[in-house]
């Protein structure tokens, strides 16, 4: 059986962004996001280390939080 995910909400892209795989997010597009991923300096524990940046996880790829807003 496939795993059924439910989206946490919708985001709207504010700045153009290109993923490393080549998918382009254009301003004004809306996507459903499933979680917020945090990238930290230290990988030893989830709370230790300086927070570098956050990303929205969508079905098309990861979008930095500074390039999109939650609707």
Buried (B, 14 or more C-beta within 10 A) or exposed (E): EEEEEEEBEBBEBEEEBEEEEEEEBEEEEEBBBBEEEBEBEEEEEEEEBEEEEEBBBBEBBBBBBEBBEEE
